[in-house]
């Protein structure tokens, strides 16, 4: 059983980060997370989830 992001905005943010990392692998992950949180208007709770999710899966393959 895998952990899946809840909510469409969080899923879109994860996908966006995965795409950014694919095309710009040297970008700072913390800055990407911050940018995604703002771009997708995530709540603080969703932003925390996004950070944990992305950092637990360093090689997102979405």
Secondary structure as UniProt FT lines:
FT   HELIX           8..23
FT   TURN            25..26
FT   HELIX           29..39
FT   TURN            40..41
FT   HELIX           44..56
FT   TURN            58..59
//
